Amino acid sequence: MLHYCKMILGIMSIDTQLFVKELNKAYCRLSPDQAHELYEWSKKTYPHMPINQPGKMIRA
């Protein structure tokens, strides 16, 4: 599931609002450990995007 979420975020990275929406959905679907791993990966891979921590929803 984590790999799938990363793939979807890669596709959605062309639009900030879609990226944030998909990131929030991914956090809800993943285990806490996987959500944290996705958070770290997102910060490193997409530093220009507004990356929220798991459990803290933001709007773009």
N, CA, C and O atoms as a MOPAC input file, in Angstrom:
PM7 MOZYME 1SCF
protein

 N      0.82500 1    -1.19500 1     0.00000 1
 C      0.00000 1     0.00000 1     0.00000 1
 C      0.86800 1     1.25600 1     0.00000 1
 O      0.52600 1     2.24600 1    -0.64700 1
 N      1.98000 1     1.22000 1     0.71800 1
 C      2.87100 1     2.37600 1     0.77300 1
 C      3.42200 1     2.69600 1    -0.61200 1
 O      3.47400 1     3.85800 1    -1.01300 1
 N      3.83000 1     1.66600 1    -1.33700 1
 C      4.34700 1     1.86900 1    -2.68800 1
 C      3.27600 1     2.49600 1    -3.58300 1
 O      3.57400 1     3.39800 1    -4.36600 1
 N      2.05600 1     2.03100 1    -3.47100 1
 C      0.94100 1     2.57700 1    -4.24700 1
 C      0.72700 1     4.05900 1    -3.92500 1
 O      0.51600 1     4.86800 1    -4.83000 1
 N      0.78100 1     4.41200 1    -2.64900 1
 C      0.59400 1     5.81100 1    -2.24200 1
 C      1.69300 1     6.69400 1    -2.81500 1
 O      1.42800 1     7.81400 1    -3.25100 1
 N      2.91700 1     6.19900 1    -2.81600 1
 C      4.02500 1     6.96500 1    -3.38900 1
 C      3.82200 1     7.17400 1    -4.88300 1
 O      4.10500 1     8.25100 1    -5.40800 1
 N      3.33700 1     6.15200 1    -5.56100 1
 C      3.08600 1     6.26000 1    -6.98900 1
 C      2.01400 1     7.30800 1    -7.27300 1
 O      2.17500 1     8.13400 1    -8.17200 1
 N      0.92500 1     7.28000 1    -6.51200 1
 C     -0.15800 1     8.24900 1    -6.69300 1
 C      0.32900 1     9.66200 1    -6.39900 1
 O     -0.00700 1    10.59200 1    -7.13200 1
 N      1.11000 1     9.83800 1    -5.34400 1
 C      1.64200 1    11.16300 1    -5.02100 1
 C      2.55700 1    11.67600 1    -6.12600 1
 O      2.58800 1    12.87700 1    -6.39600 1
 N      3.28600 1    10.79600 1    -6.75400 1
 C      4.12300 1    11.19300 1    -7.88400 1
 C      3.29500 1    11.74100 1    -9.02300 1
 O      3.68100 1    12.71900 1    -9.66400 1
 N      2.16300 1    11.11900 1    -9.28000 1
 C      1.26400 1    11.58400 1   -10.33700 1
 C      0.61800 1    12.90500 1    -9.94400 1
 O      0.48300 1    13.80000 1   -10.77800 1
 N      0.21900 1    13.03300 1    -8.69000 1
 C     -0.47800 1    14.22800 1    -8.22300 1
 C      0.45300 1    15.39900 1    -7.93400 1
 O     -0.01700 1    16.49000 1    -7.60900 1
 N      1.74300 1    15.19900 1    -8.04300 1
 C      2.68500 1    16.26500 1    -7.70000 1
 C      2.64900 1    17.43200 1    -8.67900 1
 O      3.29200 1    18.45500 1    -8.44100 1
 N      1.91800 1    17.29900 1    -9.76200 1
 C      1.81100 1    18.41600 1   -10.70900 1
 C      0.87300 1    19.50300 1   -10.19300 1
 O      0.89400 1    20.62600 1   -10.69800 1
 N      0.05300 1    19.18400 1    -9.19400 1
 C     -0.89800 1    20.14600 1    -8.63900 1
 C     -0.84600 1    20.08000 1    -7.11000 1
 O     -1.04100 1    19.01800 1    -6.51900 1
 N     -0.58100 1    21.22000 1    -6.48300 1
 C     -0.41500 1    21.25900 1    -5.03100 1
 C     -1.66800 1    20.80500 1    -4.29500 1
 O     -1.57200 1    20.04000 1    -3.33600 1
 N     -2.83300 1    21.25800 1    -4.72400 1
 C     -4.07200 1    20.88900 1    -4.03300 1
 C     -4.33900 1    19.40100 1    -4.11900 1
 O     -4.72800 1    18.78500 1    -3.12600 1
 N     -4.13900 1    18.81200 1    -5.28600 1
 C     -4.34000 1    17.36500 1    -5.43200 1
 C     -3.32300 1    16.59100 1    -4.59900 1
 O     -3.65900 1    15.57700 1    -3.98800 1
 N     -2.09300 1    17.06300 1    -4.57400 1
 C     -1.04700 1    16.40000 1    -3.79800 1
 C     -1.41700 1    16.36200 1    -2.31700 1
 O     -1.33500 1    15.31200 1    -1.67900 1
 N     -1.82100 1    17.50300 1    -1.77400 1
 C     -2.17600 1    17.57400 1    -0.35000 1
 C     -3.38400 1    16.68900 1    -0.05400 1
 O     -3.41800 1    16.00300 1     0.96800 1
 N     -4.36600 1    16.70300 1    -0.93600 1
 C     -5.56200 1    15.86900 1    -0.74500 1
 C     -5.19500 1    14.38300 1    -0.72500 1
 O     -5.65400 1    13.63700 1     0.14000 1
 N     -4.37200 1    13.96200 1    -1.67400 1
 C     -3.96800 1    12.55800 1    -1.72900 1
 C     -3.06300 1    12.17400 1    -0.55700 1
 O     -3.13500 1    11.05200 1    -0.05700 1
 N     -2.22200 1    13.09700 1    -0.12600 1
 C     -1.36600 1    12.81200 1     1.02300 1
 C     -2.21100 1    12.58800 1     2.27300 1
 O     -1.95300 1    11.65800 1     3.03800 1
 N     -3.21300 1    13.42900 1     2.48300 1
 C     -4.10100 1    13.26500 1     3.63800 1
 C     -4.85900 1    11.93000 1     3.56900 1
 O     -5.02300 1    11.25800 1     4.58700 1
 N     -5.31400 1    11.55400 1     2.38400 1
 C     -6.01400 1    10.27500 1     2.23100 1
 C     -5.07000 1     9.10900 1     2.51000 1
 O     -5.45800 1     8.12000 1     3.13100 1
 N     -3.83600 1     9.23400 1     2.04900 1
 C     -2.86600 1     8.15700 1     2.25600 1
 C     -2.58300 1     7.97100 1     3.73800 1
 O     -2.48000 1     6.83800 1     4.21000 1
 N     -2.45500 1     9.07200 1     4.48300 1
 C     -2.21300 1     8.96400 1     5.92100 1
 C     -3.33200 1     8.19000 1     6.61000 1
 O     -3.07300 1     7.42300 1     7.53700 1
 N     -4.55500 1     8.38100 1     6.17300 1
 C     -5.69600 1     7.69200 1     6.78500 1
 C     -5.68600 1     6.19200 1     6.49000 1
 O     -6.17100 1     5.39400 1     7.29200 1
 N     -5.14000 1     5.81700 1     5.35100 1
 C     -5.16900 1     4.42100 1     4.93400 1
 C     -3.99000 1     3.59900 1     5.45500 1
 O     -4.06000 1     2.37100 1     5.50700 1
 N     -2.92300 1     4.27000 1     5.83400 1
 C     -1.70500 1     3.56900 1     6.23300 1
 C     -1.62700 1     3.38400 1     7.74000 1
 O     -2.30000 1     4.07900 1     8.50200 1
 N     -0.80200 1     2.44400 1     8.15300 1
 C     -0.52200 1     2.27500 1     9.58000 1
 C      0.29700 1     3.47900 1    10.04500 1
 O      0.88200 1     4.17000 1     9.21100 1
 N      0.35700 1     3.74700 1    11.33700 1
 C      1.14100 1     4.88800 1    11.82500 1
 C      2.61200 1     4.84900 1    11.39000 1
 O      3.18600 1     5.88200 1    11.04500 1
 N      3.21100 1     3.67300 1    11.40800 1
 C      4.61000 1     3.56500 1    10.98000 1
 C      4.76800 1     3.87700 1     9.49200 1
 O      5.69600 1     4.58400 1     9.09800 1
 N      3.86900 1     3.35300 1     8.67400 1
 C      3.92300 1     3.62400 1     7.24300 1
 C      3.62000 1     5.09100 1     6.94600 1
 O      4.22100 1     5.67700 1     6.04500 1
 N      2.69500 1     5.68700 1     7.69500 1
 C      2.37300 1     7.09600 1     7.50300 1
 C      3.59100 1     7.96300 1     7.80000 1
 O      3.85800 1     8.93000 1     7.08700 1
 N      4.32300 1     7.61700 1     8.84300 1
 C      5.53600 1     8.37400 1     9.17000 1
 C      6.59600 1     8.18600 1     8.07900 1
 O      7.28500 1     9.13800 1     7.71400 1
 N      6.72300 1     6.98500 1     7.57100 1
 C      7.67200 1     6.73200 1     6.48500 1
 C      7.28500 1     7.53100 1     5.23800 1
 O      8.15400 1     8.07400 1     4.55600 1
 N      5.99300 1     7.60500 1     4.94000 1
 C      5.52000 1     8.38700 1     3.80200 1
 C      5.79100 1     9.87000 1     4.01600 1
 O      6.15600 1    10.58100 1     3.07900 1
 N      5.61400 1    10.33400 1     5.24300 1
 C      5.89900 1    11.72300 1     5.58100 1
 C      7.37000 1    12.05600 1     5.31200 1
 O      7.67400 1    13.06800 1     4.67900 1
 N      8.27100 1    11.21300 1     5.79000 1
 C      9.70100 1    11.44200 1     5.58800 1
 C     10.05700 1    11.40400 1     4.10100 1
 O     10.82400 1    12.24100 1     3.62400 1
 N      9.51100 1    10.45500 1     3.38400 1
 C      9.76400 1    10.32700 1     1.94900 1
 C      9.23900 1    11.55100 1     1.20400 1
 O      9.90700 1    12.05800 1     0.30300 1
 N      8.06800 1    12.02200 1     1.56700 1
 C      7.46400 1    13.17800 1     0.89600 1
 C      8.28800 1    14.43600 1     1.11800 1
 O      8.49300 1    15.21700 1     0.18800 1
 N      8.76400 1    14.63900 1     2.34600 1
 C      9.59000 1    15.81100 1     2.63400 1
 C     10.86000 1    15.81200 1     1.79100 1
 O     11.28700 1    16.85300 1     1.29100 1
 N     11.45700 1    14.63400 1     1.64000 1
 C     12.70800 1    14.53100 1     0.89800 1
 C     12.47900 1    14.61800 1    -0.61000 1
 O     13.26100 1    15.24900 1    -1.32200 1
 N     11.42400 1    13.99600 1    -1.09300 1
 C     11.17700 1    13.91400 1    -2.52300 1
 C     10.53500 1    15.17400 1    -3.08900 1
 O     10.82600 1    15.56300 1    -4.22000 1
 N      9.66800 1    15.81200 1    -2.31400 1
 C      8.93400 1    16.99400 1    -2.78400 1
 C      9.10300 1    18.15300 1    -1.79700 1
 O      8.14200 1    18.53400 1    -1.12900 1
 N     10.30800 1    18.71500 1    -1.69700 1
 C     10.54300 1    19.78600 1    -0.71300 1
 C      9.75900 1    21.06200 1    -1.00400 1
 O      9.56800 1    21.88100 1    -0.10400 1
 N      9.30200 1    21.24700 1    -2.23900 1
 C      8.55000 1    22.44300 1    -2.61200 1
 C      7.05900 1    22.35000 1    -2.27100 1
 O      6.33400 1    23.33900 1    -2.38100 1
 N      6.60800 1    21.17600 1    -1.86200 1
 C      5.19300 1    20.97600 1    -1.53900 1
 C      4.94400 1    21.22100 1    -0.05300 1
 O      5.84100 1    21.03200 1     0.76900 1
 N      3.71400 1    21.64600 1     0.29400 1
 C      3.36300 1    21.77300 1     1.71600 1
 C      3.08800 1    20.38400 1     2.30000 1
 O      2.02500 1    19.81100 1     2.06000 1
 N      4.01500 1    19.85900 1     3.04200 1
 C      3.91700 1    18.49800 1     3.59200 1
 C      3.47100 1    18.59300 1     5.05200 1
 O      4.16700 1    19.17100 1     5.88600 1
 N      2.32600 1    18.03000 1     5.34500 1
 C      1.84900 1    17.99900 1     6.72500 1
 C      2.24900 1    16.69300 1     7.39800 1
 O      2.49400 1    15.68200 1     6.74100 1
 N      2.30700 1    16.74100 1     8.69900 1
 C      2.61300 1    15.53600 1     9.46000 1
 C      1.37300 1    14.65100 1     9.53600 1
 O      0.25100 1    15.15400 1     9.47200 1
 N      1.56300 1    13.34000 1     9.67200 1
 C      0.40200 1    12.46200 1     9.82000 1
 C     -0.44900 1    12.89300 1    11.01500 1
 O      0.06900 1    13.17100 1    12.09600 1
 N     -1.73800 1    12.94100 1    10.80400 1
 C     -2.66100 1    13.32900 1    11.86900 1
 C     -2.95900 1    14.80500 1    11.89400 1
 O     -3.81900 1    15.24300 1    12.65800 1
 N     -2.28100 1    15.57900 1    11.08800 1
 C     -2.50800 1    17.02900 1    11.04200 1
 C     -2.88500 1    17.41500 1     9.61900 1
 O     -2.02300 1    17.53000 1     8.74800 1
 N     -4.15800 1    17.61100 1     9.39500 1
 C     -4.64400 1    17.94300 1     8.06200 1
 C     -4.36400 1    19.40600 1     7.74100 1
 O     -4.50800 1    20.28000 1     8.59600 1
 N     -3.96600 1    19.65900 1     6.50400 1
 C     -3.79800 1    21.03800 1     6.03700 1
 C     -4.49900 1    21.17300 1     4.69400 1
 O     -4.81400 1    20.18600 1     4.02900 1
 N     -4.72800 1    22.39100 1     4.32800 1
 C     -5.32600 1    22.66900 1     3.01900 1
 C     -4.33500 1    23.50900 1     2.22200 1
 O     -3.66900 1    24.39400 1     2.75900 1
 N     -4.25800 1    23.21400 1     0.94500 1
 C     -3.32200 1    23.95800 1     0.08100 1
 C     -4.02100 1    25.14300 1    -0.54300 1
 O     -3.40600 1    25.89300 1    -1.30100 1

